[in-house]
Amino acid sequence: MEGNPTSANLVPDVFAAAVPKKASRDGFGKALAELGEKDQNVWALTADVSESTRTHWFAEKFPGRFVQVGVAEQNLAGVAAGIAACGKKAFISAFAAFSPGRNFDQIRVSVCYSNLNVKIHASHAGLSVGPDGASHQILEDIAMMRALPNMTVLVPCDLEQAKKATIAAAALKTPAYIRTSRENTPVFTTPQTPFEIGKANVYRDAKDVAIFACGLQVFEALKAAEELKKKGIEAAVIDMHSIKPIDRETIVRYAKQCKALVSAEDHQVNGGLGSAIAEVLCELHPAPLVRVGVKDSFGESGNCAELYRKYGIDAAAIAKAAEEAVKLKSSE
């Protein structure tokens, strides 16, 4: 499965003043309400955070298919598993720090072991949750979820892609994890930008270095590519919205084409996107990979931009990693 080479034609100028800013969680909420209109089997559940996770839009339209379990994330997963076992499509939605942070066992045993049709929407993920601090800034969830059998893992980059990811996940009959953020960020993809589970989107093509990113780091990677261009370095930017299944063919293609790679994510540097890419490279085509992520630490309170800069996952850090990757290639 090759990355979509036409995707670059469907992404507007990321620096245009008119690019709106919205939270990717809004894309999930809008898509969930649309799914509820079309399918009577779609149910939604939350743990006392319906407005924060945007499930209240579904609840207002379909109160008979909405379940409020209260502050009880373990029950959230267990009740959803029971609903799915009755032939329904259950969407659970909570802060990522608590689902899967507090209910991993229920997701593992009740949902994945039984391979039930439960979709897990994890909002407020990563450092981007900002002032809520380390207790709410889960940075390990991608690693947790991609290790589970039967689980699909999706990390959309903006509101439009979050809508597509939710609709694509709904079409699966197996568990899926959708990771979104609270921070209002540029909506730089369009309704026409392709989205397919297991297929990366190539937003820039180049031969010097390839930057693979997911979530909010896709926009940061696009900014980094513009800065690198000023230094004479042409960087490809690949949106890895699908962590599991991962687009192995596109990773190998750019490992051969660029011979220098960077991964970027709002997650621990270990266990997430960078680790998934490293696994592919080790098995199929070794190449230098510089991983951008949180370096084995917890976060702290602050605004998103400050935290991204301090923990080295912003555009400047990605550009620096790309220069390092190019040097590694040159030294071989």
C-alpha positions in Angstrom: 0.0 0.0 0.0 1.7 3.2 -1.1 1.3 6.6 0.3 -1.1 8.8 -1.6 1.0 11.0 -3.9 -2.0 13.3 -4.7 -2.5 14.4 -1.1 -0.1 17.3 -1.6 -2.4 18.9 -4.1 -5.2 18.9 -1.5 -3.5 20.7 1.3 -3.8 24.5 1.3 -1.0 26.9 2.1 -0.3 26.2 5.7 0.9 29.7 6.3 -2.2 31.4 4.8 -3.8 33.9 7.2 -7.2 32.5 6.4 -6.5 29.0 7.7 -9.0 28.5 10.5 -8.1 27.1 13.9 -10.3 24.4 15.5 -9.7 21.5 17.9 -9.5 18.0 16.3 -11.9 16.8 19.0 -14.5 18.9 17.2 -14.1 16.7 14.1 -14.8 13.6 16.2 -17.9 15.1 17.7 -19.3 16.3 14.3 -18.6 12.9 12.7 -20.2 11.0 15.6 -23.4 13.1 15.3 -23.5 12.4 11.5 -23.0 8.7 12.1 -25.9 8.7 14.6 -28.2 10.2 11.9 -27.3 7.5 9.5 -27.1 4.4 11.7 -29.5 3.5 14.5 -27.0 1.1 15.9 -24.5 3.8 16.8 -24.3 4.4 20.5 -22.1 6.9 22.4 -20.9 6.7 26.0 -18.8 9.1 28.1 -17.5 9.5 31.7 -18.9 12.9 32.8 -17.0 14.8 30.1 -19.6 15.0 27.3 -19.0 18.7 26.4 -15.2 18.4 26.6 -15.2 15.4 24.3 -17.9 16.8 22.1 -20.2 13.8 22.6 -22.9 16.2 23.8 -23.7 16.9 20.2 -24.7 13.3 19.8 -26.5 13.2 23.2 -28.7 16.2 22.2 -29.9 14.4 19.1 -30.1 10.8 20.3 -30.6 10.8 24.1 -31.9 7.2 23.9 -28.6 6.0 22.5 -26.3 8.0 24.9 -25.0 6.6 28.1 -23.4 8.7 30.9 -21.5 6.5 33.2 -20.1 9.2 35.5 -16.5 9.4 36.6 -15.9 5.7 36.1 -13.7 4.9 33.1 -13.5 1.2 33.8 -17.2 1.0 33.7 -17.2 3.1 30.5 -15.2 0.4 28.7 -17.1 -2.5 30.3 -20.6 -1.1 29.5 -19.5 -0.4 25.9 -18.3 -3.9 25.5 -21.8 -5.2 26.7 -23.6 -2.9 24.2 -21.3 -4.0 21.4 -21.9 -7.6 22.3 -25.6 -7.0 21.6 -24.7 -6.0 18.0 -24.4 -2.2 18.4 -21.5 0.1 17.5 -20.3 1.7 20.7 -18.2 4.8 20.8 -16.6 5.7 24.2 -15.2 9.1 24.7 -13.1 10.5 27.6 -9.8 12.2 28.3 -6.9 10.1 27.1 -5.3 10.2 30.5 -8.2 8.2 31.9 -9.3 6.2 28.9 -7.0 4.3 28.2 -5.0 5.6 31.1 -7.2 4.1 33.8 -9.1 1.4 32.0 -6.4 -0.4 30.0 -7.4 -3.7 31.6 -11.1 -3.4 30.5 -10.1 -2.4 27.0 -7.6 -5.3 26.8 -9.9 -8.0 28.1 -13.5 -6.9 27.6 -13.0 -5.1 24.2 -9.9 -6.5 22.4 -9.8 -10.1 23.6 -13.5 -10.4 22.6 -12.7 -8.4 19.4 -15.8 -6.2 19.9 -17.1 -3.3 17.9 -16.0 -0.6 20.4 -14.3 2.7 19.2 -12.3 4.5 21.8 -12.1 8.3 21.3 -9.3 9.7 23.5 -9.4 13.5 23.7 -7.0 15.9 25.4 -4.0 13.8 24.6 -0.3 14.8 24.8 1.4 17.9 26.0 -1.1 19.9 24.0 -3.6 19.7 26.8 -1.3 22.4 28.3 -2.3 23.9 31.7 -3.9 20.7 33.0 -0.4 19.5 33.7 1.4 16.2 33.9 -1.4 14.1 35.4 -3.6 14.8 32.3 -0.9 14.9 29.6 -0.8 11.3 28.7 2.3 10.5 26.6 2.1 6.7 26.6 -1.2 5.9 25.0 -0.1 5.2 21.4 2.3 2.6 22.8 -0.3 1.1 25.0 -2.9 0.8 22.2 -0.8 -0.3 19.3 0.5 -3.3 21.4 -3.1 -4.7 21.7 -4.2 -7.4 19.3 -7.2 -6.4 17.1 -6.8 -2.7 17.8 -6.5 -0.1 15.0 -4.7 3.2 16.1 -5.5 6.5 14.4 -3.9 9.9 15.2 -5.6 12.6 13.0 -3.8 15.9 12.4 -6.7 18.3 12.4 -10.5 18.7 12.5 -11.1 17.5 9.0 -9.0 14.4 9.3 -10.5 13.6 12.7 -13.9 13.5 11.0 -12.6 11.1 8.4 -10.8 9.0 11.0 -14.1 8.6 13.0 -16.1 7.7 9.9 -13.4 5.2 8.7 -13.2 3.6 12.2 -17.0 3.3 12.3 -16.8 1.1 9.1 -14.6 -1.4 11.0 -16.2 -4.2 13.0 -13.2 -4.4 15.3 -11.8 -2.1 18.1 -10.3 1.2 17.1 -8.5 4.0 18.9 -8.9 7.7 17.8 -6.5 10.2 19.5 -7.5 13.9 19.4 -6.5 17.2 21.1 -8.1 20.0 22.9 -5.9 22.8 21.5 -7.3 24.8 18.6 -4.9 24.3 15.7 -4.9 25.1 12.0 -7.3 23.1 9.9 -5.0 22.7 6.9 -6.4 19.6 5.2 -9.6 19.8 3.2 -12.8 17.6 2.8 -11.2 16.3 -0.4 -7.8 15.3 1.2 -7.7 11.5 1.0 -7.9 9.4 4.1 -7.5 5.6 4.2 -6.6 3.5 7.2 -3.1 2.0 6.7 -2.2 4.5 4.0 0.0 7.6 4.6 -0.6 11.0 3.0 2.4 12.6 1.3 2.1 16.4 1.7 5.6 17.2 0.4 7.9 15.1 -1.8 11.7 15.5 -1.6 14.9 13.5 -1.7 17.1 15.0 1.1 15.2 13.9 4.2 11.7 12.5 5.0 9.7 13.7 8.0 7.0 11.3 9.3 4.6 12.9 11.7 1.2 12.3 13.3 -1.3 14.5 15.1 -0.4 18.1 15.7 3.2 17.5 14.7 2.1 17.2 11.0 1.6 21.0 10.9 4.9 21.5 12.8 6.6 19.3 10.2 5.3 21.4 7.4 6.6 24.5 9.1 9.9 22.8 9.6 10.1 21.9 5.9 9.8 25.5 5.0 12.6 26.5 7.3 14.8 23.7 6.0 14.2 24.9 2.4 15.9 28.2 3.3 19.0 26.2 4.2 19.0 24.3 1.0 17.5 21.1 2.5 14.4 19.7 0.7 12.2 17.7 3.2 9.4 15.4 2.4 6.5 15.5 4.8 4.4 12.4 5.4 1.3 12.3 7.5 1.2 9.0 9.4 -2.3 9.3 10.7 -2.6 5.5 10.8 -0.1 4.1 13.4 -1.6 0.6 13.3 -1.8 -0.7 10.6 1.2 1.4 9.5 2.1 2.1 5.9 5.2 0.0 5.6 5.6 0.5 1.9 5.8 4.3 2.2 8.3 4.1 5.0 10.5 1.8 2.9 10.1 4.0 -0.2 11.3 7.1 1.6 14.1 5.2 3.4 15.4 4.3 -0.1 14.6 7.7 -1.6 15.9 10.0 1.1 18.2 7.7 3.1 17.5 9.9 6.1 14.3 10.0 8.2 12.7 11.9 11.1 9.7 10.9 13.2 7.7 13.5 15.1 4.9 13.1 17.7 3.4 14.5 20.9 4.1 11.3 22.8 7.0 9.6 24.5 9.8 9.1 22.1 9.7 5.4 22.9 6.8 3.2 21.9 4.9 5.5 19.6 5.2 6.5 15.9 9.0 6.6 16.0 9.3 3.2 17.4 6.8 1.8 14.9 8.8 3.3 12.0 12.1 1.9 13.5 10.6 -1.6 13.6 9.8 -1.4 9.9 13.3 -0.1 9.1 15.0 -2.8 11.1 12.9 -5.5 9.3 12.9 -4.2 5.8 15.4 -1.5 5.0 17.8 0.0 7.6 18.2 3.8 7.4 19.2 6.6 9.8 16.1 7.7 11.8 16.1 10.6 14.3 13.1 10.5 16.6 11.4 13.6 17.9 9.2 13.1 20.9 9.2 13.6 24.7 12.5 12.2 26.0 11.4 9.8 28.8 9.9 12.5 31.1 6.5 13.8 32.3 5.1 17.1 31.2 4.1 20.2 33.3 1.6 23.0 33.1 2.0 25.6 30.4 0.5 26.6 27.1 0.9 24.3 24.1 3.5 26.4 22.3 5.7 26.8 25.4 5.6 23.1 26.2 6.3 22.0 22.6 9.4 24.3 22.6 10.6 23.2 26.1 10.2 19.5 25.4 11.6 19.7 21.9 8.7 18.7 19.7 8.0 21.9 17.8 8.9 22.9 14.3 12.4 24.1 15.3 13.2 20.8 17.0 11.9 18.9 13.9 14.1 21.0 11.6 17.1 20.4 13.8 16.4 16.6 13.8 16.2 16.7 10.0 19.6 18.4 9.8 21.0 15.7 12.1 19.5 13.0 10.0 21.1 14.4 6.8 24.5 14.5 8.6 24.1 10.9 9.6 23.4 10.0 6.0 26.4 11.9 4.8 28.7 10.2 7.4 27.8 6.7 6.3 
